[in-house]
Amino acid sequence: MTIRLAIVDDQGMVRAGFRSLLEGEDDFEVVGEAGNGEEALAMVSELVPDVTLMDIRMPVLDGIAATRRIVESGVETKVLVLTTFDLDEYVFEALRAGASGFLLKDAPAEELAAAVRVVAAGESLLAPGVTRRVIDAFVRRPAPPSTARESRLELLTPREVEVLGLLARGFSNLDIAGKLFVSEGTTKTHVSNVLTKLGLRDRVQAVIFAYENSVVVPGDRVEDPSYD
């Protein structure tokens, strides 16, 4: 199956570079490009690509606002945010806006291709090493003001709350299974139940929900020998 892609970046050379890399893959087709968020909205609405690679800093309308409006419009495209990683706050805001994942702009070609395929398949939280760097930055932030937890948390069983906490620390299903001494299949069921009960779209939203509702707090992390 061919994955249809759109590239949004205000720098023409960057767009050209990504197009060259992506069109080198047999299962990718770049169907459009845009130089700012406003152009992206029109293009995505017309072409409905499977995955939209979205820069953050752009004129006219930035990538965060564009992502939010694309998600709110209901267009069936997955947004993959591109970042240089010196803008962590922007990354968090983009994920809150509904992006399905994020990728470093200088990622090697094979990592870019793999990330696009993962997002196209409906997954999120790309590249564990990158994900964990985002989470590390998140936990270094000041604790949010003490507020009442969302009532949706009461829908979760104690085990599901535990699974949510591990998700928020960047653990994969396999990692979680090892921590809880259960099968990976059982873990997948727990993760699915967590997302369904909380009304969350994906693991990205689960991470944000967990931190904003103090399921985990800054500086709170389980020791994990694979954590790098």
N, C-alpha and C positions, 0 to 999 in steps of 0.2 A: 504494500500500500504506500502511495506517495504522500509525504507530509508536506502540506502547503504552508509556506512561511512568509512573514512580512518583517521587514527590518526598519526600525524607527531610530534615527540618530541624526543630530543636526550637522554632523561632519560627513561630507560626501566620501572622503577617503576611508573613513571607518565603515560606512555602509558598503563600499566597494570591496573592502577586505573581508567583511563577513559574507557578502554574496559569493565571493570567490571560494571561500572555505566551504560554505554550505552547498553550493552547486557542484562541488566535487564528490558529493555523496549521491549514490544512485537513487536513494529513496526520498530525496529532498527536492522541492521546487520552490524557488523564491518568486512569489507572485506579485510583490509590491514593495515599495520603499516610501518612507515619509521623512521629512526633515524637522518636523515639530509635532507637538501633541494634537493640534487642531487638524493637521493633515492626516495624522494617524487615525483619528476618529472617523473621518470620511472614508479613508482607504479601508479600514477594517470593516466598517459597515457595508461597504460595497463588495469587497472581495472575500470576507469571512475566512481568513487563513486559519489553519489549525493551531499555529503558534505564532505569537507576535513577540519579537525581540525588542524590548523597550529601553531606550536610554532614559536617564533620570533628568539631567540638566539640559533643558532645551528652551529656546525662545518661544514666545507666543503662549504655549501651554506646556508645562513640564510633564515629565513622564508619570509622576505620581497622580496628578489630576487627570491625565489622559487614561491611566489605568483604571482609576475609580469610575470614570464615566463610561468606559468600555464595559466594565463588569456590571454596572448598574443598568446599562442598555440591554443586557441579556444576549449580546452577540456571542456566539459559540466559538470563542478563541481563547487559548491559554496564553497568559502574559508571562514572559520570562524577562525579568529585569536585568539589565546590564549595569555593572558597577565597578568603579575603580577601588572600592573598599576603603577610601578615606572619607566616606560619607555614610557612616553607619546609620545615623538617624534617618537619612533619606531612605535607606534600605528598609528599615522598620516601617516607615510610613507607607512605602510602596506595598509591602506585604499586607499591611492593614487595609490598603485600598483594594486588595483582592488579587494581587499577583500570585502566580502559582509557584514561583521560585526565583532564584537569582543566580547570577554567574559573573565571575570576574571577566573583565574585558580582555585581559591578556591570557585567558585560558587557552591551552593548546587545542588544535583542531579536533583531536579525538574526544576531548572532554566536552567541547562545544556540541559536537554531534551527539554524544551520549546524553547530554543534558536535554537537548531538544527532543530526543526520542522519549525520554522519561516523562517530560512534561506533556508531550502529545498523547502519551498513554494514560494520562490522568493522574500521574503521581506528582509529588512535590518534594520540597526540602532536598534540593539537588546537592550532589557532591558532598559527602559527609564531612570532609575536612573544611570546606567552605561553610557549611551549616554550623559546625561547631565554633568557628570563629565568630559568626554572627551571634550565637548564643553566649559565647564568652563576653562579647561586647555588651550584650543585653544584661547579663548578670552583674556587670560592673556599674551599671546605672544606679542612681539612687533609688531606694525602695519607693514604690508609689504610696501616696497618702492612704491612710487606713480607711477603707470604705467597706461597705457590706458586700459580701460575695454574692455573685449572681445566684438566683434561686435554682438555676439549671443544675448547679453542682449537686444539689440534693437528689437528683435523678440517678447519680452514679453510685455504684456499689463501692465499698472500700477498696477492693482490688482494682476497679476501674479508675479510681482517683490515683492509685499508685501508678498505674500504667500511664495516666496523663502526666504525672510528674516526671516519669522517665522519658516520655516523649519530649517534654520541654527541656530536658537536659541533653537532647541530641542523640539518644539511643535509638538504634535500628530495632526492627522486630526481633532479629536474632539476638541482639544485646539484651533486650527486655526479657526474652525467653530464658536466657542464661541467668539473669538476675533473679527471676521469679521461680526458676526451676520448673518451667512448664514448656510445652512444645511450641514451636514457631506458629503452628496452626492455631493453637489456643490464643497465642498473643495477637494474631491477626484478627481473631474474633473479638477480643477485648478492645483493640484499637477501633474496629468498625463500630462496636457498641458505643464507645466514647464519642466518636464523631456524630453518630446518629442521635444519641440522646441530647447532646449539646447543640445540635443543629449546625455543625461546622462542616465546611466544604472539604477540608483537607488537613494534613498534619501541620502546615504552616499556621493555619488559623488556631489549631490546638495549642501550639507553642505560645502564641500571643495571648490566647485566652488564659492559659495557665499562669503566665507571669502577671497579667493584669488582674487576676483574681487571687493572687498570692498562694496558688497551689505550690509553687516554688518561689523563692525570694532571692534577691541578689546575693551572691556568695554561697548559695546553697547548692551543692553539687555532690552527687554520689561519686566515690572513687571508682575509676574505671581504667584499668591498665592499658586499654586500647585508645584512650583519649590522648590525642596529640595536639 
